[in-house]
Amino acid sequence: MPLEYLSEVKELVRTKISLAIENKNLIEESMRYSALSNSKMIRAGLIFASSELNTHLTKNSTITLASSVELMHTYSLIHDDLPAMDNDGMRRGQPSNHVKFNEASAILAGDALQALAFETIASSKGITDAHKVEAVKMLAVACGHQGMVLGQQYDLDAEKNESLDIELIHSLKTAKLIEVALTMPYL
């Protein structure tokens, strides 16, 4: 994907996310810190590229779907970095959310970003109700107990040598959200 293309996507998605999250309290500050940090936004770029083949989806609707996927991805990164998970101190070239704020605030910020991902889709005026329901369902399935969350559990298990199927871990933890980014615009 050309860098110029991704740059435009990043600007549009960051603007939408910035408007969606105020900065009135610690949770919002923590949410903004991670959601607006410098990222590649590959998943958002995939939504934009995929949506170019769907003439029924407006640019604003595409921005909505891309933003929701980026919010969900950011939630997963915050939780992945936590001491109880991978215990990473750095993310995207800056201190991880739990290092910058604290562990409890990071958990709450991640939870709030996950909820905001669904709210972003549900409150869209440019997406049909049927498309909203299907998009929310697809995102929930990809990120839930049979998707990204299960992949994270398998990743934790692998650290204890309980499971070493790295392909399965990546297919759940990473690929499920990429798959949604490619298919969600076609509903």
Summary of the structure (lengths in Angstrom):
residues: 187
radius of gyration: 16.1
end to end distance: 23.0
largest distance: 48.1
contacts: 602
relative contact order: 0.14
helix: 71%
strand: 2%
